[in-house]
Amino acid sequence: MAKQSAPRELVGIAPKLVEVTDEVLFADVWERPGLSPRDRSLVTVSVLAALYRGEQLPYHLGVALDNGLTVEELSEAITQLAFYAGWPNAMTAITLLKKIADERSA
């Protein structure tokens, strides 16, 4: 049996939302040649952190690490956005990053 997509696992009760997430966002937008997956991850993590989207941020921090960003680079991005998006947003994001980094190093 094929592994379910993350959206399907989380919101399987909304099949159309899962469909457009899988087919449009991840299979189309994330695969466009204009930005590398690494750059797309940096943009996505920055926006999610700036908008205080704590439910989506852990998943995308993991994707960012998988796409080649380092903990140090993500930490610098979060530090930078603290001055533009607010201290609480940055503190939440850095706390989530630390948790994910600790889990991956364990």
Summary of the structure (lengths in Angstrom):
residues: 106
radius of gyration: 14.4
end to end distance: 28.9
largest distance: 46.2
contacts: 284
relative contact order: 0.11
helix: 75%
strand: 0%
